[in-house]
C-alpha cells in the first residue's frame, strides 16, 4: 500500500478555477473522506489522483512517486464509481476477471484473486450470476471486488452508495469500513453525505469551492469546527446558527445578545471579541431543549417524532430557525411560544468572518 501527497494541486477549465492550491498528505493505510456540497470539487480532486483529469498545477505523489504525467493504469490505484459499471452480459466472475485478462494476467492467478476477493466480500454464491440477478448492494460489492482484484496501492471511491436505498447504504457503509480494516489499505472516499463521512473516516477533508476548509478526525471537526461552514455541514440535524452581538467582555467570558433580547454567555479566546462585535452563536440541537425557564424563546413550527426523541423546530423573533432535541416528556404545541434551555456542551462563537473564536480549553462553556 502507499500514501498519497497533494502539493499545491489546482485544476482550471479555461478561466474557471475548480481546484485551488490544494495540499494534503494522506498516510499509508488511512481512510480519508472528501466531503462537501455539490460542485465543491471533491470528485474532480479524486479523478485527478486517479489520472482521469489532467492536473493544471502542483503535483500528486503516490507512494513517493510523482504521477502527474503517468497514465491511470500505471498509478497503482483502483476506482469504484457511483454507477456500478458492470458488463450486463458477463457473470460476476467474468466481470471481476475482465481487467486482469486484458493485461495478460495468468489464468491461475486470476482464479486465485477471484476466490480471495469473493471470500472477503461474501460473493461466492453469486459468482455465476449476471448483474441483473443481483441486488443493488450485491452489484456494488462486485464493483468493489473488481477493484480488489487489481491489488492496488490506493482505493478510490466516488460516491459509491448514492444509488442505494437508505437501509442498503447503512449496510454498505459497514461493509466498506470492515473491508478497510481487513485490507489495511489506503482509501480515499468521496461523498456529499456527512453521515457517511462521520461514521467511516479516519480523517475528513471538508471542501468548499475547490479549497480545503478543514482537515481532521470526525469528532475533532464536529467539536472544534474552524468556521461556521464546517460547523453547519457536519451534524444532523445541523447546528443552530443564531446572530448575536457582544454585550459584555470579561477576559474569556462574553455575554451575547440574541434575537428577542435573549442573553447567552459563552467562552471565547482572550482578545478575540470586543463589545459591539457582530458574531454568530452556534448551538448543537442536542444541547438545546424545551424548558420553561430557558433563555431562548421562539414560535414552534414543527415537531418530528423519532421514537427515542423528538425534534422541535421553532422560529426566533428575527426569523432565525432553530431545532432542538427533546428526550422524554411532552413537546410544546405547534404555534405556541416555547422557551429553550442550553444544556452542557460547547457554545460555539464565530466572528464576522465566520471563523471560530470559541475557547475549547476545558470543553467550552
Protein Blocks (a to p, Z undefined) as FASTA:
>chain_A
ZZdddehiacdehjacfbghiacdddehiacdddddehilmmmmmmmmnopaccfbdcdd
eehiafklgcfklnopacddfbloiafkbcfklmmmmmmmmnopafklmmmmmmmmmmmn
opmmmmmpcfklpcfklmmmmmmmmmmmnopabdcdehkllmpcfklmmmmmmmmmmmmm
mnopacddddfbfklmmmmpmbdcddeehiafbgcdfklmmmmcfbfklmmmgocddddd
dddddfbdghjaccdddehhiacdddddehiacehiacdddddfklgccdfkbcbdcddf
bdcdehjaccdddddfkopacddddeedjdddehiacdddddedddddddfkopafbdfe
hniZZ
